[in-house]
Amino acid sequence: MAPEPSHKPLSASGAAQDEPYLPFARPSLDEDTIEAVADVLRSGWITTGARTRAFEAALSEYFGGRIAMTFTSATAALEAALLVAGIGPGDEVITPAMSFAATANVILRVGAEPVFVDVKLASRNIDLDQVEAAITSRTRAILPVHFAGRPVDLDRLYEIARRRGVRVIEDAAQAMGSTWRGQRIGARGDLVVFSFHPNKNMTTIEGGALVLDSAEEAKLAELHRFHGIRRTPEGDIDVELAGGKSNLTDVAAAVGLAQLPRLDAFNARRRELAALYFARLNADPQPALPARDDAGHNWHMFNPLLALGRMTIGRGEFIRRMHERGIGVGVHYPALHELALYRRLGHARHGHPNAERIGRETVTLPLFPAMADSDVERVCGAVREVLAGAKAGGAA
Ligand SMILES: Cc1ncc(COP(=O)(O)O)c(C=O)c1O
């Protein structure tokens, strides 16, 4: 796909570059997908309908027969999951101190309180050693994140949850196709939520899914998904609760139906590209690479930590210099308790050192299935060049 003209980068000398702009993420949408969308648009039925039902059936099969419900986003699906679990005012939910804001915001949105636990530096996942100590009489759920698609230790997580009598809502927004001990994330567990945002390993443009076992809870989730409307066997409608409106459209579902069969190939390519980064990303000062152990990892992102203490420039300037070289770099994520909202709510600014360090130092390098091996070489070359020019004590 041609880059947006506005993204055409300038080189350090100010000259427009010949190489196309390399974003840090880009969806792989083929002509069949575009045709499938066009078919829906021509059909006269463009909102929730047969395609959405077919996509939910395909997801259910993918997750070993569990119930799969689609939503307009993972954020909406997470909120529905919390409501289905009966979580509300007065309740605490334990969640990692480093994630996308949606992970914690949804807890606030249902009136409950997020309790942040630090993440492990190597895995970036919630530190299960600290989870148990954070459980109080008000804790109703643990809401872990499979960060960048690296699976959380589900055996340990569910052992703690079962023993302490709390629910689990897995934020698997980034974990489509990840596995834990050979089993897909989502194929087991309590309430599991995925995202199909365009940056994710498969997309529906915007979209998400809630995977669960209980038909009763699915009925409740349906009420939250669509205005609280219940249809009686007689064909009347009634409204049971003040539900939201977060049903997926058939246009989005058509994209999802075309993406799902390609997911394994997408993820296999992501793993190859990640392996190439591990082999080629050497610079001075050397960034700290993510943990290499990639069993079950879908490599949704590749996030090294910059050695800021040994650099003469900050992260913002690093990103700007990479952009000058035609390369997009993201930041995933600042520590949640350091965000203005959570500070205002009284969360201490310090106390989760790994999340804080990641929040300061992390950068997301380009990683998406359509990348060529030479793109990884190009990124590594640019990182090397930018860091060589920013080495503390070296040439400026
Ligand atoms: C960890 C995590 N949780 C939740 C979300 C929210 O997903 P969505 O954009 O589908 O609402 C995202 C999306 O970036 C995410 O990365």
The ligand as an ORCA input file, in Angstrom:
! r2SCAN-3c Opt
* xyz 0 1
  C      -3.889     -4.210     26.011
  C      -5.041     -3.538     25.323
  N      -6.233     -3.520     25.923
  C      -7.316     -2.969     25.345
  C      -7.235     -2.371     24.110
  C      -8.439     -1.747     23.515
  O      -8.736     -2.306     22.274
  P      -9.796     -1.595     21.301
  O      -9.034     -0.520     20.571
  O     -10.246     -2.688     20.386
  O     -10.872     -1.053     22.136
  C      -6.003     -2.362     23.446
  C      -5.863     -1.714     22.130
  O      -4.837     -1.152     21.800
  C      -4.881     -2.953     24.054
  O      -3.690     -2.960     23.460
*
